[in-house]
């Protein structure tokens, strides 16, 4: 039987998914309402809104399908798939991404759990940039289970205390809200990969996440 905490974990993951998808889907509905007004200008605006929102929704679904779901088979994942998903996520959030050390992984596979860890940690990192910004993603070490550094900077860059409490704790931290569910998931993935995860606030408006 699934224990209560496991059920809570699953529910919060689903809540996080719904939270991120509700905005573009809601915008699609708004676009349909514009179309009903039968104005040429309104119709053009609505079509643009629907097209943009539908693309955002599709990209997010593709991202979460790999990051949180059971997409693919076996123990390995194409690194180019991870890179492409993160690039699309950054574009949608107005975040410019620089990659370092990826040449060694570009044409190879990495461990599926490591791929999921990169994807989920990127979500945690990008969440601290409410107004967009800049990200540096660095991979090094083992080809299957690489070390990961994600450094983000931008206006109003800030890590919520609930997320900090999960990342700095040496023991299991209670999962209490939607804010820290992904950080907790990252910590579990890192543990399975025999790695540790942490963060450091480099200076004002700059935070670095590290998995080694």
PyMOL commands that set and color helices and strands:
alter all, ss='L'
color gray80, all
select helices_A, chain A and resi 4-35+40-67+79-92+102-104+112-126+161-168+178-192
alter helices_A, ss='H'
color red, helices_A
select strands_A, chain A and resi 76-78+95-100+109-111+133-140+147-153+197-203+206-211
alter strands_A, ss='S'
color yellow, strands_A
deselect
rebuild
show_as cartoon
